[in-house]
């Protein structure tokens, strides 16, 4: 494996750094079983899934949440 220094990453343009972050995330998402969860994390995910199944309309769509966040600026 090639070693990459933080300074090498910081020398990239912002667009290149975003693309690198996306590529890294995609590589992690491609192997979800490689990411181990703690018992507490699994319990929390189960709790949230149960809450969602009991009331799937309780939350807000991402577009609305994003709009509220951006309106705070």
PDB file of N, CA, C, O and CB in Angstrom:
ATOM      1  N   UNK A   1       0.844  -1.169   0.000  1.00  0.00           N
ATOM      2  CA  UNK A   1       0.000   0.000   0.000  1.00  0.00           C
ATOM      3  C   UNK A   1       0.895   1.239   0.000  1.00  0.00           C
ATOM      4  O   UNK A   1       1.885   1.308   0.727  1.00  0.00           O
ATOM      5  CB  UNK A   1      -0.963  -0.006   1.218  1.00  0.00           C
ATOM      6  N   UNK A   2       0.528   2.202  -0.820  1.00  0.00           N
ATOM      7  CA  UNK A   2       1.272   3.453  -0.906  1.00  0.00           C
ATOM      8  C   UNK A   2       0.888   4.351   0.269  1.00  0.00           C
ATOM      9  O   UNK A   2      -0.284   4.458   0.629  1.00  0.00           O
ATOM     10  CB  UNK A   2       1.001   4.167  -2.260  1.00  0.00           C
ATOM     11  N   UNK A   3       1.881   4.985   0.850  1.00  0.00           N
ATOM     12  CA  UNK A   3       1.635   5.910   1.950  1.00  0.00           C
ATOM     13  C   UNK A   3       1.349   7.294   1.392  1.00  0.00           C
ATOM     14  O   UNK A   3       2.070   7.795   0.529  1.00  0.00           O
ATOM     15  CB  UNK A   3       2.838   5.951   2.920  1.00  0.00           C
ATOM     16  N   UNK A   4       0.281   7.903   1.901  1.00  0.00           N
ATOM     17  CA  UNK A   4      -0.093   9.247   1.492  1.00  0.00           C
ATOM     18  C   UNK A   4      -0.018  10.133   2.732  1.00  0.00           C
ATOM     19  O   UNK A   4      -0.599   9.815   3.769  1.00  0.00           O
ATOM     20  CB  UNK A   4      -1.527   9.279   0.842  1.00  0.00           C
ATOM     21  N   UNK A   5       0.687  11.227   2.617  1.00  0.00           N
ATOM     22  CA  UNK A   5       0.810  12.170   3.730  1.00  0.00           C
ATOM     23  C   UNK A   5      -0.339  13.173   3.691  1.00  0.00           C
ATOM     24  O   UNK A   5      -0.879  13.477   2.628  1.00  0.00           O
ATOM     25  CB  UNK A   5       2.171  12.907   3.679  1.00  0.00           C
ATOM     26  N   UNK A   6      -0.701  13.675   4.855  1.00  0.00           N
ATOM     27  CA  UNK A   6      -1.757  14.681   4.936  1.00  0.00           C
ATOM     28  C   UNK A   6      -1.386  15.889   4.091  1.00  0.00           C
ATOM     29  O   UNK A   6      -2.247  16.489   3.447  1.00  0.00           O
ATOM     30  CB  UNK A   6      -2.004  15.103   6.399  1.00  0.00           C
ATOM     31  N   UNK A   7      -0.120  16.242   4.091  1.00  0.00           N
ATOM     32  CA  UNK A   7       0.306  17.401   3.300  1.00  0.00           C
ATOM     33  C   UNK A   7       0.054  17.173   1.816  1.00  0.00           C
ATOM     34  O   UNK A   7      -0.254  18.115   1.087  1.00  0.00           O
ATOM     35  CB  UNK A   7       1.791  17.698   3.539  1.00  0.00           C
ATOM     36  N   UNK A   8       0.184  15.922   1.363  1.00  0.00           N
ATOM     37  CA  UNK A   8      -0.117  15.607  -0.041  1.00  0.00           C
ATOM     38  C   UNK A   8      -1.588  15.857  -0.343  1.00  0.00           C
ATOM     39  O   UNK A   8      -1.937  16.389  -1.397  1.00  0.00           O
ATOM     40  CB  UNK A   8       0.247  14.142  -0.361  1.00  0.00           C
ATOM     41  N   UNK A   9      -2.439  15.470   0.587  1.00  0.00           N
ATOM     42  CA  UNK A   9      -3.875  15.659   0.404  1.00  0.00           C
ATOM     43  C   UNK A   9      -4.218  17.140   0.427  1.00  0.00           C
ATOM     44  O   UNK A   9      -5.034  17.609  -0.367  1.00  0.00           O
ATOM     45  CB  UNK A   9      -4.665  14.909   1.489  1.00  0.00           C
ATOM     46  N   UNK A  10      -3.599  17.868   1.332  1.00  0.00           N
ATOM     47  CA  UNK A  10      -3.889  19.299   1.442  1.00  0.00           C
ATOM     48  C   UNK A  10      -3.369  20.091   0.243  1.00  0.00           C
ATOM     49  O   UNK A  10      -3.814  21.213   0.000  1.00  0.00           O
ATOM     50  CB  UNK A  10      -3.283  19.853   2.721  1.00  0.00           C
ATOM     51  N   UNK A  11      -2.436  19.517  -0.499  1.00  0.00           N
ATOM     52  CA  UNK A  11      -1.957  20.171  -1.717  1.00  0.00           C
ATOM     53  C   UNK A  11      -2.955  20.046  -2.869  1.00  0.00           C
ATOM     54  O   UNK A  11      -2.841  20.752  -3.871  1.00  0.00           O
ATOM     55  CB  UNK A  11      -0.617  19.579  -2.131  1.00  0.00           C
ATOM     56  N   UNK A  12      -3.924  19.156  -2.728  1.00  0.00           N
ATOM     57  CA  UNK A  12      -4.943  18.994  -3.762  1.00  0.00           C
ATOM     58  C   UNK A  12      -5.876  20.202  -3.755  1.00  0.00           C
ATOM     59  O   UNK A  12      -5.987  20.911  -2.754  1.00  0.00           O
ATOM     60  CB  UNK A  12      -5.747  17.682  -3.548  1.00  0.00           C
ATOM     61  N   UNK A  13      -6.533  20.422  -4.873  1.00  0.00           N
ATOM     62  CA  UNK A  13      -7.538  21.486  -4.925  1.00  0.00           C
ATOM     63  C   UNK A  13      -8.747  21.043  -4.096  1.00  0.00           C
ATOM     64  O   UNK A  13      -8.908  19.851  -3.832  1.00  0.00           O
ATOM     65  CB  UNK A  13      -7.954  21.808  -6.412  1.00  0.00           C
ATOM     66  N   UNK A  14      -9.586  21.975  -3.689  1.00  0.00           N
ATOM     67  CA  UNK A  14     -10.789  21.578  -2.955  1.00  0.00           C
ATOM     68  C   UNK A  14     -11.631  20.556  -3.722  1.00  0.00           C
ATOM     69  O   UNK A  14     -12.157  19.617  -3.125  1.00  0.00           O
ATOM     70  CB  UNK A  14     -11.631  22.804  -2.644  1.00  0.00           C
ATOM     71  N   UNK A  15     -11.760  20.729  -5.022  1.00  0.00           N
ATOM     72  CA  UNK A  15     -12.550  19.783  -5.826  1.00  0.00           C
ATOM     73  C   UNK A  15     -11.900  18.400  -5.794  1.00  0.00           C
ATOM     74  O   UNK A  15     -12.595  17.390  -5.684  1.00  0.00           O
ATOM     75  CB  UNK A  15     -12.685  20.284  -7.296  1.00  0.00           C
ATOM     76  N   UNK A  16     -10.582  18.352  -5.888  1.00  0.00           N
ATOM     77  CA  UNK A  16      -9.885  17.063  -5.844  1.00  0.00           C
ATOM     78  C   UNK A  16     -10.013  16.407  -4.480  1.00  0.00           C
ATOM     79  O   UNK A  16     -10.149  15.187  -4.395  1.00  0.00           O
ATOM     80  CB  UNK A  16      -8.412  17.244  -6.194  1.00  0.00           C
ATOM     81  N   UNK A  17      -9.971  17.208  -3.395  1.00  0.00           N
ATOM     82  CA  UNK A  17     -10.128  16.649  -2.050  1.00  0.00           C
ATOM     83  C   UNK A  17     -11.537  16.097  -1.852  1.00  0.00           C
ATOM     84  O   UNK A  17     -11.711  15.041  -1.243  1.00  0.00           O
ATOM     85  CB  UNK A  17      -9.824  17.717  -0.985  1.00  0.00           C
ATOM     86  N   UNK A  18     -12.535  16.804  -2.363  1.00  0.00           N
ATOM     87  CA  UNK A  18     -13.911  16.299  -2.278  1.00  0.00           C
ATOM     88  C   UNK A  18     -14.027  14.984  -3.027  1.00  0.00           C
ATOM     89  O   UNK A  18     -14.630  14.035  -2.526  1.00  0.00           O
ATOM     90  CB  UNK A  18     -14.915  17.331  -2.846  1.00  0.00           C
ATOM     91  N   UNK A  19     -13.456  14.918  -4.219  1.00  0.00           N
ATOM     92  CA  UNK A  19     -13.516  13.684  -5.002  1.00  0.00           C
ATOM     93  C   UNK A  19     -12.809  12.546  -4.264  1.00  0.00           C
ATOM     94  O   UNK A  19     -13.292  11.414  -4.256  1.00  0.00           O
ATOM     95  CB  UNK A  19     -12.883  13.894  -6.393  1.00  0.00           C
ATOM     96  N   UNK A  20     -11.667  12.847  -3.645  1.00  0.00           N
ATOM     97  CA  UNK A  20     -10.941  11.835  -2.873  1.00  0.00           C
ATOM     98  C   UNK A  20     -11.796  11.323  -1.718  1.00  0.00           C
ATOM     99  O   UNK A  20     -11.868  10.118  -1.479  1.00  0.00           O
ATOM    100  CB  UNK A  20      -9.616  12.410  -2.338  1.00  0.00           C
ATOM    101  N   UNK A  21     -12.445  12.248  -1.001  1.00  0.00           N
ATOM    102  CA  UNK A  21     -13.309  11.854   0.112  1.00  0.00           C
ATOM    103  C   UNK A  21     -14.457  10.974  -0.380  1.00  0.00           C
ATOM    104  O   UNK A  21     -14.799   9.980   0.261  1.00  0.00           O
ATOM    105  CB  UNK A  21     -13.862  13.100   0.832  1.00  0.00           C
ATOM    106  N   UNK A  22     -15.047  11.336  -1.511  1.00  0.00           N
ATOM    107  CA  UNK A  22     -16.129  10.524  -2.076  1.00  0.00           C
ATOM    108  C   UNK A  22     -15.627   9.146  -2.466  1.00  0.00           C
ATOM    109  O   UNK A  22     -16.297   8.144  -2.217  1.00  0.00           O
ATOM    110  CB  UNK A  22     -16.745  11.219  -3.293  1.00  0.00           C
ATOM    111  N   UNK A  23     -14.447   9.091  -3.080  1.00  0.00           N
ATOM    112  CA  UNK A  23     -13.885   7.804  -3.491  1.00  0.00           C
ATOM    113  C   UNK A  23     -13.584   6.921  -2.289  1.00  0.00           C
ATOM    114  O   UNK A  23     -13.830   5.715  -2.318  1.00  0.00           O
ATOM    115  CB  UNK A  23     -12.614   8.016  -4.311  1.00  0.00           C
ATOM    116  N   UNK A  24     -13.051   7.527  -1.231  1.00  0.00           N
ATOM    117  CA  UNK A  24     -12.777   6.758  -0.011  1.00  0.00           C
ATOM    118  C   UNK A  24     -14.078   6.242   0.584  1.00  0.00           C
ATOM    119  O   UNK A  24     -14.180   5.070   0.945  1.00  0.00           O
ATOM    120  CB  UNK A  24     -12.019   7.620   1.025  1.00  0.00           C
ATOM    121  N   UNK A  25     -15.079   7.125   0.685  1.00  0.00           N
ATOM    122  CA  UNK A  25     -16.369   6.706   1.249  1.00  0.00           C
ATOM    123  C   UNK A  25     -16.991   5.591   0.422  1.00  0.00           C
ATOM    124  O   UNK A  25     -17.508   4.626   0.985  1.00  0.00           O
ATOM    125  CB  UNK A  25     -17.335   7.897   1.331  1.00  0.00           C
ATOM    126  N   UNK A  26     -16.953   5.702  -0.900  1.00  0.00           N
ATOM    127  CA  UNK A  26     -17.516   4.665  -1.765  1.00  0.00           C
ATOM    128  C   UNK A  26     -16.813   3.328  -1.545  1.00  0.00           C
ATOM    129  O   UNK A  26     -17.454   2.277  -1.573  1.00  0.00           O
ATOM    130  CB  UNK A  26     -17.409   5.082  -3.239  1.00  0.00           C
ATOM    131  N   UNK A  27     -15.497   3.362  -1.325  1.00  0.00           N
ATOM    132  CA  UNK A  27     -14.770   2.113  -1.100  1.00  0.00           C
ATOM    133  C   UNK A  27     -15.160   1.471   0.229  1.00  0.00           C
ATOM    134  O   UNK A  27     -15.198   0.246   0.343  1.00  0.00           O
ATOM    135  CB  UNK A  27     -13.264   2.365  -1.135  1.00  0.00           C
ATOM    136  N   UNK A  28     -15.451   2.301   1.235  1.00  0.00           N
ATOM    137  CA  UNK A  28     -15.905   1.777   2.529  1.00  0.00           C
ATOM    138  C   UNK A  28     -17.323   1.221   2.398  1.00  0.00           C
ATOM    139  O   UNK A  28     -17.624   0.140   2.905  1.00  0.00           O
ATOM    140  CB  UNK A  28     -15.856   2.884   3.621  1.00  0.00           C
ATOM    141  N   UNK A  29     -18.185   1.965   1.716  1.00  0.00           N
ATOM    142  CA  UNK A  29     -19.583   1.537   1.555  1.00  0.00           C
ATOM    143  C   UNK A  29     -19.699   0.264   0.743  1.00  0.00           C
ATOM    144  O   UNK A  29     -20.672  -0.475   0.886  1.00  0.00           O
ATOM    145  CB  UNK A  29     -20.398   2.634   0.894  1.00  0.00           C
ATOM    146  N   UNK A  30     -18.721  -0.003  -0.109  1.00  0.00           N
ATOM    147  CA  UNK A  30     -18.760  -1.211  -0.941  1.00  0.00           C
ATOM    148  C   UNK A  30     -18.529  -2.478  -0.116  1.00  0.00           C
ATOM    149  O   UNK A  30     -18.834  -3.578  -0.579  1.00  0.00           O
ATOM    150  CB  UNK A  30     -17.713  -1.119  -2.051  1.00  0.00           C
ATOM    151  N   UNK A  31     -18.000  -2.337   1.088  1.00  0.00           N
ATOM    152  CA  UNK A  31     -17.739  -3.495   1.949  1.00  0.00           C
ATOM    153  C   UNK A  31     -18.307  -3.239   3.338  1.00  0.00           C
ATOM    154  O   UNK A  31     -17.547  -3.133   4.301  1.00  0.00           O
ATOM    155  CB  UNK A  31     -16.217  -3.794   2.031  1.00  0.00           C
ATOM    156  N   UNK A  32     -19.636  -3.138   3.464  1.00  0.00           N
ATOM    157  CA  UNK A  32     -20.231  -2.781   4.759  1.00  0.00           C
ATOM    158  C   UNK A  32     -19.937  -3.785   5.874  1.00  0.00           C
ATOM    159  O   UNK A  32     -19.920  -3.418   7.049  1.00  0.00           O
ATOM    160  CB  UNK A  32     -21.718  -2.642   4.606  1.00  0.00           C
ATOM    161  N   UNK A  33     -19.709  -5.032   5.519  1.00  0.00           N
ATOM    162  CA  UNK A  33     -19.431  -6.031   6.551  1.00  0.00           C
ATOM    163  C   UNK A  33     -18.050  -5.851   7.176  1.00  0.00           C
ATOM    164  O   UNK A  33     -17.767  -6.419   8.231  1.00  0.00           O
ATOM    165  CB  UNK A  33     -19.548  -7.424   5.967  1.00  0.00           C
ATOM    166  N   UNK A  34     -17.194  -5.069   6.532  1.00  0.00           N
ATOM    167  CA  UNK A  34     -15.854  -4.827   7.058  1.00  0.00           C
ATOM    168  C   UNK A  34     -15.864  -3.790   8.181  1.00  0.00           C
ATOM    169  O   UNK A  34     -14.885  -3.657   8.915  1.00  0.00           O
ATOM    170  CB  UNK A  34     -14.928  -4.370   5.937  1.00  0.00           C
ATOM    171  N   UNK A  35     -16.965  -3.060   8.314  1.00  0.00           N
ATOM    172  CA  UNK A  35     -17.073  -2.052   9.364  1.00  0.00           C
ATOM    173  C   UNK A  35     -17.824  -2.679  10.535  1.00  0.00           C
ATOM    174  O   UNK A  35     -19.019  -2.960  10.446  1.00  0.00           O
ATOM    175  CB  UNK A  35     -17.799  -0.755   8.848  1.00  0.00           C
ATOM    176  N   UNK A  36     -17.112  -2.889  11.614  1.00  0.00           N
ATOM    177  CA  UNK A  36     -17.711  -3.539  12.774  1.00  0.00           C
ATOM    178  C   UNK A  36     -18.394  -2.509  13.663  1.00  0.00           C
ATOM    179  O   UNK A  36     -17.843  -1.442  13.935  1.00  0.00           O
ATOM    180  CB  UNK A  36     -16.649  -4.314  13.570  1.00  0.00           C
ATOM    181  N   UNK A  37     -19.582  -2.838  14.106  1.00  0.00           N
ATOM    182  CA  UNK A  37     -20.338  -1.973  15.006  1.00  0.00           C
ATOM    183  C   UNK A  37     -20.226  -2.493  16.426  1.00  0.00           C
ATOM    184  O   UNK A  37     -20.105  -3.697  16.650  1.00  0.00           O
ATOM    185  CB  UNK A  37     -21.817  -1.885  14.577  1.00  0.00           C
ATOM    186  N   UNK A  38     -20.268  -1.588  17.371  1.00  0.00           N
ATOM    187  CA  UNK A  38     -20.306  -2.002  18.769  1.00  0.00           C
ATOM    188  C   UNK A  38     -21.727  -2.472  19.095  1.00  0.00           C
ATOM    189  O   UNK A  38     -22.664  -2.238  18.331  1.00  0.00           O
ATOM    190  CB  UNK A  38     -19.865  -0.833  19.720  1.00  0.00           C
ATOM    191  N   UNK A  39     -21.864  -3.130  20.225  1.00  0.00           N
ATOM    192  CA  UNK A  39     -23.193  -3.565  20.659  1.00  0.00           C
ATOM    193  C   UNK A  39     -24.106  -2.349  20.850  1.00  0.00           C
ATOM    194  O   UNK A  39     -25.292  -2.399  20.522  1.00  0.00           O
ATOM    195  CB  UNK A  39     -23.098  -4.386  21.976  1.00  0.00           C
ATOM    196  N   UNK A  40     -23.550  -1.266  21.378  1.00  0.00           N
ATOM    197  CA  UNK A  40     -24.351  -0.050  21.602  1.00  0.00           C
ATOM    198  C   UNK A  40     -24.808   0.546  20.269  1.00  0.00           C
ATOM    199  O   UNK A  40     -25.942   1.015  20.165  1.00  0.00           O
ATOM    200  CB  UNK A  40     -23.537   1.001  22.403  1.00  0.00           C
ATOM    201  N   UNK A  41     -23.952   0.535  19.258  1.00  0.00           N
ATOM    202  CA  UNK A  41     -24.332   1.059  17.946  1.00  0.00           C
ATOM    203  C   UNK A  41     -25.428   0.202  17.319  1.00  0.00           C
ATOM    204  O   UNK A  41     -26.384   0.728  16.749  1.00  0.00           O
ATOM    205  CB  UNK A  41     -23.107   1.121  17.016  1.00  0.00           C
ATOM    206  N   UNK A  42     -25.290  -1.102  17.423  1.00  0.00           N
ATOM    207  CA  UNK A  42     -26.319  -1.998  16.877  1.00  0.00           C
ATOM    208  C   UNK A  42     -27.655  -1.772  17.591  1.00  0.00           C
ATOM    209  O   UNK A  42     -28.709  -1.745  16.956  1.00  0.00           O
ATOM    210  CB  UNK A  42     -25.881  -3.482  17.015  1.00  0.00           C
ATOM    211  N   UNK A  43     -27.598  -1.612  18.910  1.00  0.00           N
ATOM    212  CA  UNK A  43     -28.816  -1.377  19.688  1.00  0.00           C
ATOM    213  C   UNK A  43     -29.489  -0.081  19.244  1.00  0.00           C
ATOM    214  O   UNK A  43     -30.709  -0.034  19.088  1.00  0.00           O
ATOM    215  CB  UNK A  43     -28.495  -1.324  21.197  1.00  0.00           C
ATOM    216  N   UNK A  44     -28.693   0.970  19.041  1.00  0.00           N
ATOM    217  CA  UNK A  44     -29.240   2.259  18.613  1.00  0.00           C
ATOM    218  C   UNK A  44     -29.840   2.161  17.214  1.00  0.00           C
ATOM    219  O   UNK A  44     -30.906   2.723  16.963  1.00  0.00           O
ATOM    220  CB  UNK A  44     -28.151   3.341  18.645  1.00  0.00           C
ATOM    221  N   UNK A  45     -29.184   1.467  16.310  1.00  0.00           N
ATOM    222  CA  UNK A  45     -29.734   1.286  14.962  1.00  0.00           C
ATOM    223  C   UNK A  45     -31.049   0.517  15.006  1.00  0.00           C
ATOM    224  O   UNK A  45     -31.998   0.856  14.299  1.00  0.00           O
ATOM    225  CB  UNK A  45     -28.727   0.552  14.065  1.00  0.00           C
ATOM    226  N   UNK A  46     -31.102  -0.514  15.836  1.00  0.00           N
ATOM    227  CA  UNK A  46     -32.348  -1.278  15.980  1.00  0.00           C
ATOM    228  C   UNK A  46     -33.456  -0.394  16.542  1.00  0.00           C
ATOM    229  O   UNK A  46     -34.602  -0.478  16.100  1.00  0.00           O
ATOM    230  CB  UNK A  46     -32.132  -2.504  16.894  1.00  0.00           C
ATOM    231  N   UNK A  47     -33.117   0.458  17.520  1.00  0.00           N
ATOM    232  CA  UNK A  47     -34.107   1.355  18.113  1.00  0.00           C
ATOM    233  C   UNK A  47     -34.650   2.313  17.060  1.00  0.00           C
ATOM    234  O   UNK A  47     -35.858   2.537  16.979  1.00  0.00           O
ATOM    235  CB  UNK A  47     -33.494   2.142  19.287  1.00  0.00           C
ATOM    236  N   UNK A  48     -33.764   2.868  16.266  1.00  0.00           N
ATOM    237  CA  UNK A  48     -34.192   3.820  15.234  1.00  0.00           C
ATOM    238  C   UNK A  48     -35.029   3.140  14.159  1.00  0.00           C
ATOM    239  O   UNK A  48     -36.009   3.710  13.680  1.00  0.00           O
ATOM    240  CB  UNK A  48     -32.977   4.494  14.595  1.00  0.00           C
ATOM    241  N   UNK A  49     -34.651   1.937  13.782  1.00  0.00           N
ATOM    242  CA  UNK A  49     -35.420   1.209  12.771  1.00  0.00           C
ATOM    243  C   UNK A  49     -36.813   0.887  13.290  1.00  0.00           C
ATOM    244  O   UNK A  49     -37.795   1.016  12.558  1.00  0.00           O
ATOM    245  CB  UNK A  49     -34.694  -0.084  12.363  1.00  0.00           C
ATOM    246  N   UNK A  50     -36.903   0.472  14.535  1.00  0.00           N
ATOM    247  CA  UNK A  50     -38.205   0.194  15.139  1.00  0.00           C
ATOM    248  C   UNK A  50     -39.063   1.458  15.179  1.00  0.00           C
ATOM    249  O   UNK A  50     -40.249   1.417  14.852  1.00  0.00           O
ATOM    250  CB  UNK A  50     -38.030  -0.376  16.558  1.00  0.00           C
ATOM    251  N   UNK A  51     -38.463   2.578  15.580  1.00  0.00           N
ATOM    252  CA  UNK A  51     -39.199   3.850  15.625  1.00  0.00           C
ATOM    253  C   UNK A  51     -39.679   4.241  14.235  1.00  0.00           C
ATOM    254  O   UNK A  51     -40.807   4.706  14.076  1.00  0.00           O
ATOM    255  CB  UNK A  51     -38.317   4.971  16.214  1.00  0.00           C
ATOM    256  N   UNK A  52     -38.842   4.059  13.243  1.00  0.00           N
ATOM    257  CA  UNK A  52     -39.239   4.384  11.867  1.00  0.00           C
ATOM    258  C   UNK A  52     -40.396   3.504  11.412  1.00  0.00           C
ATOM    259  O   UNK A  52     -41.358   3.990  10.816  1.00  0.00           O
ATOM    260  CB  UNK A  52     -38.046   4.222  10.908  1.00  0.00           C
ATOM    261  N   UNK A  53     -40.301   2.234  11.689  1.00  0.00           N
ATOM    262  CA  UNK A  53     -41.372   1.310  11.262  1.00  0.00           C
ATOM    263  C   UNK A  53     -42.695   1.622  11.956  1.00  0.00           C
ATOM    264  O   UNK A  53     -43.763   1.425  11.376  1.00  0.00           O
ATOM    265  CB  UNK A  53     -40.969  -0.145  11.551  1.00  0.00           C
ATOM    266  N   UNK A  54     -42.627   2.106  13.191  1.00  0.00           N
ATOM    267  CA  UNK A  54     -43.843   2.444  13.921  1.00  0.00           C
ATOM    268  C   UNK A  54     -44.473   3.726  13.404  1.00  0.00           C
ATOM    269  O   UNK A  54     -45.693   3.883  13.463  1.00  0.00           O
ATOM    270  CB  UNK A  54     -43.545   2.579  15.399  1.00  0.00           C
ATOM    271  N   UNK A  55     -43.651   4.651  12.893  1.00  0.00           N
ATOM    272  CA  UNK A  55     -44.179   5.921  12.411  1.00  0.00           C
ATOM    273  C   UNK A  55     -43.274   6.462  11.299  1.00  0.00           C
ATOM    274  O   UNK A  55     -42.471   7.364  11.538  1.00  0.00           O
ATOM    275  CB  UNK A  55     -44.297   6.947  13.576  1.00  0.00           C
ATOM    276  N   UNK A  56     -43.399   5.916  10.087  1.00  0.00           N
ATOM    277  CA  UNK A  56     -42.505   6.318   8.997  1.00  0.00           C
ATOM    278  C   UNK A  56     -42.652   7.764   8.542  1.00  0.00           C
ATOM    279  O   UNK A  56     -41.782   8.278   7.839  1.00  0.00           O
ATOM    280  CB  UNK A  56     -42.729   5.434   7.836  1.00  0.00           C
ATOM    281  N   UNK A  57     -43.734   8.426   8.931  1.00  0.00           N
ATOM    282  CA  UNK A  57     -43.943   9.817   8.519  1.00  0.00           C
ATOM    283  C   UNK A  57     -43.473  10.826   9.565  1.00  0.00           C
ATOM    284  O   UNK A  57     -43.700  12.026   9.406  1.00  0.00           O
ATOM    285  CB  UNK A  57     -45.406  10.046   8.223  1.00  0.00           C
ATOM    286  N   UNK A  58     -42.829  10.364  10.623  1.00  0.00           N
ATOM    287  CA  UNK A  58     -42.453  11.250  11.729  1.00  0.00           C
ATOM    288  C   UNK A  58     -41.334  12.219  11.376  1.00  0.00           C
ATOM    289  O   UNK A  58     -41.277  13.311  11.941  1.00  0.00           O
ATOM    290  CB  UNK A  58     -42.038  10.432  12.913  1.00  0.00           C
ATOM    291  N   UNK A  59     -40.460  11.860  10.476  1.00  0.00           N
ATOM    292  CA  UNK A  59     -39.315  12.711  10.163  1.00  0.00           C
ATOM    293  C   UNK A  59     -39.618  13.705   9.069  1.00  0.00           C
ATOM    294  O   UNK A  59     -40.754  13.851   8.620  1.00  0.00           O
ATOM    295  CB  UNK A  59     -38.140  11.871   9.763  1.00  0.00           C
ATOM    296  N   UNK A  60     -38.559  14.389   8.653  1.00  0.00           N
ATOM    297  CA  UNK A  60     -38.655  15.360   7.565  1.00  0.00           C
ATOM    298  C   UNK A  60     -37.812  14.873   6.396  1.00  0.00           C
ATOM    299  O   UNK A  60     -36.757  14.273   6.604  1.00  0.00           O
ATOM    300  CB  UNK A  60     -38.196  16.775   8.028  1.00  0.00           C
ATOM    301  N   UNK A  61     -38.260  15.121   5.178  1.00  0.00           N
ATOM    302  CA  UNK A  61     -37.448  14.760   4.011  1.00  0.00           C
ATOM    303  C   UNK A  61     -36.135  15.545   4.017  1.00  0.00           C
ATOM    304  O   UNK A  61     -36.076  16.662   4.530  1.00  0.00           O
ATOM    305  CB  UNK A  61     -38.230  15.027   2.697  1.00  0.00           C
ATOM    306  N   UNK A  62     -35.094  14.960   3.449  1.00  0.00           N
ATOM    307  CA  UNK A  62     -33.781  15.591   3.426  1.00  0.00           C
ATOM    308  C   UNK A  62     -33.847  16.991   2.819  1.00  0.00           C
ATOM    309  O   UNK A  62     -33.202  17.905   3.332  1.00  0.00           O
ATOM    310  CB  UNK A  62     -32.796  14.728   2.646  1.00  0.00           C
ATOM    311  N   UNK A  63     -34.591  17.179   1.765  1.00  0.00           N
ATOM    312  CA  UNK A  63     -34.662  18.491   1.116  1.00  0.00           C
ATOM    313  C   UNK A  63     -35.123  19.565   2.108  1.00  0.00           C
ATOM    314  O   UNK A  63     -34.601  20.680   2.096  1.00  0.00           O
ATOM    315  CB  UNK A  63     -35.617  18.441  -0.097  1.00  0.00           C
ATOM    316  N   UNK A  64     -36.093  19.237   2.962  1.00  0.00           N
ATOM    317  CA  UNK A  64     -36.575  20.197   3.955  1.00  0.00           C
ATOM    318  C   UNK A  64     -35.531  20.453   5.038  1.00  0.00           C
ATOM    319  O   UNK A  64     -35.315  21.595   5.444  1.00  0.00           O
ATOM    320  CB  UNK A  64     -37.871  19.694   4.591  1.00  0.00           C
ATOM    321  N   UNK A  65     -34.896  19.404   5.493  1.00  0.00           N
ATOM    322  CA  UNK A  65     -33.864  19.550   6.522  1.00  0.00           C
ATOM    323  C   UNK A  65     -32.725  20.414   5.994  1.00  0.00           C
ATOM    324  O   UNK A  65     -32.264  21.333   6.671  1.00  0.00           O
ATOM    325  CB  UNK A  65     -33.331  18.165   6.970  1.00  0.00           C
ATOM    326  N   UNK A  66     -32.282  20.115   4.793  1.00  0.00           N
ATOM    327  CA  UNK A  66     -31.193  20.877   4.177  1.00  0.00           C
ATOM    328  C   UNK A  66     -31.583  22.350   4.036  1.00  0.00           C
ATOM    329  O   UNK A  66     -30.774  23.238   4.305  1.00  0.00           O
ATOM    330  CB  UNK A  66     -30.829  20.284   2.795  1.00  0.00           C
ATOM    331  N   UNK A  67     -32.804  22.601   3.622  1.00  0.00           N
ATOM    332  CA  UNK A  67     -33.273  23.980   3.462  1.00  0.00           C
ATOM    333  C   UNK A  67     -33.255  24.716   4.797  1.00  0.00           C
ATOM    334  O   UNK A  67     -32.844  25.875   4.853  1.00  0.00           O
ATOM    335  CB  UNK A  67     -34.690  24.003   2.865  1.00  0.00           C
ATOM    336  N   UNK A  68     -33.696  24.060   5.876  1.00  0.00           N
ATOM    337  CA  UNK A  68     -33.680  24.694   7.192  1.00  0.00           C
ATOM    338  C   UNK A  68     -32.256  25.009   7.649  1.00  0.00           C
ATOM    339  O   UNK A  68     -31.990  26.068   8.217  1.00  0.00           O
ATOM    340  CB  UNK A  68     -34.367  23.796   8.216  1.00  0.00           C
ATOM    341  N   UNK A  69     -31.340  24.059   7.385  1.00  0.00           N
ATOM    342  CA  UNK A  69     -29.949  24.269   7.772  1.00  0.00           C
ATOM    343  C   UNK A  69     -29.353  25.439   7.016  1.00  0.00           C
ATOM    344  O   UNK A  69     -28.703  26.304   7.605  1.00  0.00           O
ATOM    345  CB  UNK A  69     -29.125  23.008   7.527  1.00  0.00           C
ATOM    346  N   UNK A  70     -29.571  25.466   5.718  1.00  0.00           N
ATOM    347  CA  UNK A  70     -29.002  26.531   4.905  1.00  0.00           C
ATOM    348  C   UNK A  70     -29.615  27.886   5.218  1.00  0.00           C
ATOM    349  O   UNK A  70     -28.962  28.913   5.034  1.00  0.00           O
ATOM    350  CB  UNK A  70     -29.183  26.218   3.446  1.00  0.00           C
ATOM    351  N   UNK A  71     -30.854  27.906   5.685  1.00  0.00           N
ATOM    352  CA  UNK A  71     -31.515  29.163   6.029  1.00  0.00           C
ATOM    353  C   UNK A  71     -30.919  29.800   7.285  1.00  0.00           C
ATOM    354  O   UNK A  71     -31.122  30.992   7.519  1.00  0.00           O
ATOM    355  CB  UNK A  71     -33.005  28.930   6.229  1.00  0.00           C
ATOM    356  N   UNK A  72     -30.198  29.043   8.085  1.00  0.00           N
ATOM    357  CA  UNK A  72     -29.605  29.545   9.327  1.00  0.00           C
ATOM    358  C   UNK A  72     -28.367  30.396   9.073  1.00  0.00           C
ATOM    359  O   UNK A  72     -27.910  31.106   9.969  1.00  0.00           O
ATOM    360  CB  UNK A  72     -29.246  28.387  10.239  1.00  0.00           C
ATOM    361  N   UNK A  73     -27.832  30.335   7.887  1.00  0.00           N
ATOM    362  CA  UNK A  73     -26.571  31.041   7.605  1.00  0.00           C
ATOM    363  C   UNK A  73     -26.722  32.521   7.686  1.00  0.00           C
ATOM    364  O   UNK A  73     -25.756  33.254   7.475  1.00  0.00           O
ATOM    365  CB  UNK A  73     -26.049  30.677   6.250  1.00  0.00           C
TER     366      UNK A  73
END
